Amino acid sequence: MSKKVVIIGSGFSSLSAACYLAKAGFEVDVFEKNKTVGGRARQLVRDG
C-alpha cells in the first residue's frame, strides 16, 4: 500500500516538501488555485 500526500499551494516550501516526500516514496499531489506555481514569489524587472 502506497502512502499518499496532498499538498495545497505551490510556494517554495510546498514544492520543496513535495520533492522530499516523493523522494521518500510518497505519492504526492500538489494543488494550486493560480495558473502559475511559486506562491508569493515574483520577479520585478526595472529599466531592463
C-alpha positions in Angstrom: 0.0 0.0 0.0 1.5 3.3 -1.0 1.4 6.4 1.1 -0.4 9.4 -0.4 0.0 13.1 0.5 -1.9 16.1 -0.8 -0.3 19.5 -0.6 -2.4 22.6 -1.1 -0.5 25.5 -2.5 2.7 25.6 -4.6 5.0 28.1 -2.9 8.7 27.3 -2.4 8.1 25.5 0.8 5.3 23.4 -0.6 7.3 22.4 -3.6 10.3 21.5 -1.5 8.2 19.4 0.8 6.6 17.7 -2.2 10.1 16.8 -3.6 11.4 15.4 -0.3 8.2 13.4 0.2 8.3 12.0 -3.3 11.9 11.0 -2.9 11.0 9.2 0.3 8.5 7.1 -1.6 5.2 9.0 -1.0 2.7 9.6 -3.8 2.3 13.4 -3.9 -0.4 15.6 -5.4 0.1 19.4 -5.4 -2.9 21.6 -5.9 -2.7 25.3 -6.8 -5.5 27.8 -7.3 -3.5 30.1 -9.6 -2.2 29.5 -13.1 1.4 29.6 -12.1 3.5 28.0 -9.3 5.7 29.8 -6.8 3.2 31.2 -4.3 4.1 34.8 -3.4 7.4 34.8 -5.2 7.5 37.3 -8.0 10.0 38.9 -10.4 10.4 42.6 -10.9 12.3 43.9 -13.9 13.2 47.6 -13.9 14.8 49.6 -16.7 15.7 46.4 -18.4 
